[in-house]
Amino acid sequence: MSVDLKSEIAAARAAGDPSRLLSRLPYANFIGMIAQAHGDEVTFVLPFKPDLIGNPMLPALHGGVVGAFLEMSGLIALIWEAVPDAWPKTIDIAIDFMRSGRPVDTYARAIIAKPGRRVANLRIEAWQDERRRPIAAAHGHFLMRGAD
Amino acid sequence: MKPGLLNGWLAPAIIEHPLTDDLDKKVEPIAPSERAVRLSGQVLGHVPHGAAIGLRLIDVRKGMALVGVGYAPHLVGDPETQVISGGVITTLLDNASGIATMMSLDAPEAIATLDLRIDYMRAATPGRDLLARCRVTRRTRTIVFVSGVCFEDSEEDPVAMSVATFMRASNESRALKEPEGAADRFKAPF
């Protein structure tokens, strides 16, 4: 199952396509996430589809989906940037929900605040129409494996 | 992948797993309680993403919710180990926390998640269904505090633990009319 992760990342980087890495995460595929590299930045996109709804009355995206989108965005941004030998594991993540997610496309970007050898600290923000009006933000720690 | 996982209450696998009850260490088979069956449509029936990943309400009490999700290949998050995605655990704990919050209210009210923090203690066991038990620790006029634990067999061997806060009556001012000091502390037994 495990192809060499490092060479997989290298190939994705050479092709300028971080979505190749996302395609290894079944749940990311299930919610329909994609990733685009622009310059040195990766933007993650969660195209809207009806089964991402958590509250049909508002309607609003499921908070868990938004959290999962932030977490998986962080994970892919991290391996894209840090090129580890093995998939990092989430240690913890704290998600702040600022606005309800409307039934439109959602975007996310991650900042690797500290790309540690053993633990990486990330901040991830998600927004919809307006970059300056985030719907949710997360900060989390990821365990880097195979770094030693 | 067909999002039709809600048909049938529980995957047979989950019914056969004994659940160690944290209160009296009694081992009992998991089957949705009567109340959970009765309330499921109300609290989960209108959550499309809950249906998409196959969330199932297993038990509810005042200020408590026990929710399960069946293991499925499309929910995997770690391609090397086939461990279920942290994102699925996020969704499970978020939803279960929300249901626990609803179950703490005297009348239906719109609620909004303010924040959710999850600690992942260990990888979930590949192939195993997951349960999340969430409990309201305190309810004030405006805010509900909830803690949760995600596990396969026993809460004493958690996969993940969560704390969440919810804003009450997010679309109206009714909660604010409750008298000062109306905060409730939710204690066992739940």
Contacts between the chains, C-beta under 8 A, distances in Angstrom:
chain1	res1	chain2	res2	distance
A	1	B	79	6.7
A	1	B	80	6.1
A	2	B	79	7.8
A	2	B	80	4.7
A	24	B	79	4.5
A	25	B	76	7.5
A	25	B	77	5.9
A	25	B	79	6.7
A	25	B	85	6.9
A	26	B	73	6.3
A	26	B	74	4.9
A	26	B	75	6.7
A	26	B	76	4.3
A	26	B	77	7.5
A	26	B	79	7.5
A	26	B	85	7.5
A	27	B	74	6.9
A	27	B	75	5.3
A	27	B	76	6.5
A	27	B	77	5.3
A	27	B	84	7.9
A	27	B	85	3.7
A	27	B	87	5.2
A	27	B	88	5.8
A	28	B	77	8.0
A	28	B	85	7.8
A	28	B	87	7.6
A	29	B	74	7.4
A	30	B	1	6.2
A	30	B	52	7.8
A	30	B	53	7.8
A	30	B	74	4.7
A	30	B	75	7.0
A	31	B	87	7.6
A	50	B	48	6.0
A	51	B	3	5.4
A	51	B	48	4.9
A	51	B	49	5.8
A	51	B	51	7.4
A	51	B	52	4.1
A	52	B	48	7.4
A	52	B	49	5.5
A	52	B	52	7.9
A	53	B	47	7.6
A	53	B	48	4.4
A	53	B	49	6.2
A	54	B	47	5.6
A	54	B	48	7.6
A	54	B	49	5.5
A	54	B	50	7.3
A	54	B	95	7.4
A	55	B	46	7.8
A	55	B	47	7.4
A	56	B	46	5.4
A	56	B	47	7.9
A	56	B	48	6.5
A	57	B	46	7.6
A	61	B	49	8.0
A	62	B	47	6.9
A	62	B	48	7.8
A	62	B	49	3.9
A	62	B	50	7.3
A	62	B	91	6.4
A	62	B	94	7.4
A	62	B	95	7.4
A	63	B	94	4.6
A	63	B	95	8.0
A	63	B	98	7.6
A	63	B	113	4.6
A	63	B	116	7.0
A	64	B	49	7.1
A	64	B	87	7.5
A	64	B	90	5.0
A	64	B	91	2.7
A	64	B	92	7.0
A	64	B	93	7.5
A	64	B	94	3.9
A	64	B	95	5.9
A	65	B	49	5.5
A	65	B	87	7.8
A	65	B	91	6.3
A	67	B	87	7.1
A	67	B	90	4.0
A	67	B	91	7.2
A	67	B	94	6.3
A	67	B	116	6.3
A	67	B	118	8.0
A	68	B	85	6.8
A	68	B	86	7.4
A	68	B	87	2.6
A	68	B	88	7.1
A	68	B	90	5.0
A	68	B	91	6.0
A	69	B	87	7.5
A	71	B	86	5.5
A	71	B	87	5.5
A	71	B	90	6.4
A	72	B	77	7.5
A	72	B	85	7.4
A	72	B	87	5.7
A	86	B	80	7.2
A	87	B	78	5.7
A	87	B	79	7.2
A	87	B	80	6.1
A	89	B	78	7.6
A	89	B	120	7.1
A	89	B	123	7.2
A	90	B	86	4.5
A	90	B	120	5.1
A	91	B	119	7.4
A	91	B	120	6.2
A	92	B	117	6.9
A	92	B	118	6.4
A	92	B	119	4.6
A	92	B	120	6.5
A	93	B	86	7.4
A	93	B	90	7.4
A	93	B	117	7.3
A	93	B	118	5.5
A	94	B	115	6.5
A	94	B	116	7.4
A	94	B	117	4.0
A	94	B	118	7.7
A	95	B	90	7.6
A	95	B	115	6.2
A	95	B	116	4.9
A	95	B	117	7.4
A	96	B	114	7.3
A	96	B	115	4.8
A	97	B	112	7.0
A	97	B	113	4.8
A	97	B	114	6.2
A	97	B	115	6.5
A	97	B	116	7.5
A	100	B	112	6.9
